[in-house]
């Protein structure tokens, strides 16, 4: 019984819905980029296979062969990429979240399997395929999604019961935990196979030096320049792979192993020309408590110790800069940076105000309920503290009100409220609107 309870606690312990939503957004962003990166390779392979000319290569991987799949036609390849890209964008926005993520995952796995059958087989999509397979079985659209926003606004319009505002769910952890276990098994098996096949001698430095002799990458000469240097890196790589599964039992070790895994892949990329393998090490975000990152960064920036302040800046900025450099250098056009403006505005607004703005609304009035529901669903930066109040006739013309620290209220125009939200954040910076506070002695409040 204790084992069963521990097993259930491991997979289905109540976890943050916000963390799951952030994981969905980041994962679907990665999937969108993967579609852009894979489209030329898939179309080139499909056109060569359809032309039946010399040089067309088709060596199906085991899964493709077992399912009896044939090379896709150019038309089918384009359709798969188009449908998958649209589904990934919908999954990112949280529109029909579960269905969109399922379709995007199926299309990406199909595209990757076909590309592997046309070209050299890699394993960078293995963990991503498992994650995409289980993601739709969790409440991924419960937070930070158009699904949640539409449902909340419709309920507010109809005057029905408010949606469930619980911040945690026993099913929210499952995709994250499944990803963690997949990565732990993958990295642990990679380290164990080295010991089983070659033994401890694999880390003598000469093994990696022989591998590096076949490549001429920018960092290869320096790393391969001495056997002692190669020995240190071999021990580091082997230790990271063998020790990575320990994160499942001691989560705080992620502070070391997650950056170490990323560093290991980057060094391999710069020396062995393996490619970035971003779809593999990007998934280590499953070990990061994403819902606590902003609070941790704020606490670090307010610290008196300069080392902690530096860490508070570098911990989120370094991986974001690495991914941005890689995506915009190799895959994304410069104009696509505009798509990330809402995300940047969310972060800036979240750190720009220490005290949340208290906003009151009248639950008896439809317009007031709907406006409050819109503000609550789009309040990604946690700018507002909404309060339900019953208003007197003197302020019945207002839909929402600003409440200051003394409890006094002022009419808050709807546009001024919406300017504080991430999607309209530039308006807040260009045309700031501050409510004029006036005491309302005839106001009564209700819980």
Secondary structure, 3 states (H helix, E strand, C coil): CHHHHHHHHHHHCCEEHHHHHHHHHHHHHHHHHHHHHHHHHHHHHHHHHHHCCCCCCCCCCHHHHHCCCCCCCHHHHHHHHHHHHHHHHHHHHCCCHHHHHHHHHHHHHHHHHHHHHHCCCCCCCHHHHHHHHHHCCCCCCCCCCHHHHHHHHHHHHHCCCCCCCCCEECCCCHHHHHHHHHHHHHHHHHHHHHHHHCHHHHHCCHHHHHHHCCCCCCCHHHHCCCHHHHHHHHHHHHHHHHHHHHHHCCHHHHHHHHHHHHHHHHHHHHHHCCCCCHHHHHHHHHHCCHHHHHHHHHHHHCCCCHHHHHHHHHHHHHHHHHHHHHHHHHCCCHHHHHHHHHHHHHHHHHHHCCCCEEEEECCCCHHHHHHHHHHHHHCCCCCEEEEECCCCHHHCCCCEEEECCCCCEEECCHHHHHCCCHHHHHHHHHCCCCCCCECCCCCCCCC
